[in-house]
């Protein structure tokens, strides 16, 4: 049964149209917030991880487009490579490379500008995740305009967020019905790497969407934890790509948005 916030009345999600593997109950997907695509050491480790498909997981690369002064040519080369190795998505840092959430300006306009730029370069991103889990009605309208599925909702409240910070809360995939009547497929992030590792021996939701950051691969302990977590997760849930997920459930925007 699809689990959403109380009172949503959502129905069960439709399983991906792929063969289910015996002994596994549900599916798992993995995405990476690629926030340092121009860091040679980080990129080298991440590229090798993509190529290995650890435990059979095709990792979705949610890539931060280059900001002012960053090398767009190198970014495009690496994003093109990532798109060949797995699903590609768009990850926005509104303030700076190291400050994800917006501190001014027009967040939705930034999403549109970056999305249009990615497409003009021949990159077909299919997913979006707001930096710092930020979203708002205008950002979500931009996501709909770009034809993205969204991953900005989380199944938990991130501890880093201030009280009242704008975010979306959802536990399992569903179509979000926006205020203008359009719909966006929401594929909420259910676990960070640490949360997934702590949950491996506990009950898991039907669809697990685990995320990590590319720079975590610089830490040998985090890198080892990622590999071990994916092996055990693959024993409990069928590994699939983010592009394999779907849902028949629908929830209203006001049921998931807080802010």
Secondary structure, 3 states (H helix, E strand, C coil): CCCCCCCCCCCCCCCCCCCCCCCCCCEEEEEEEECCCCCHHHHHHHHHHHHHCHHHCCCEEEECCCCCCCCHHHHHHHHHHHHHHCCEEEEECCCECCECCCCCCCHHHHHHHHHHHHHHCCCCCCEEEEHHHCCCHHHHHHHHHHCCEECCCECCCCCCCCCCCCEEECCCCEEEECCCCCEEEECCECEEHHHHHHHCCCCCCCEEEEEEEHHHHHCHHHHHHHHHHHHHHHHHCEECCHHHCCCCCEEEHHHHEEC
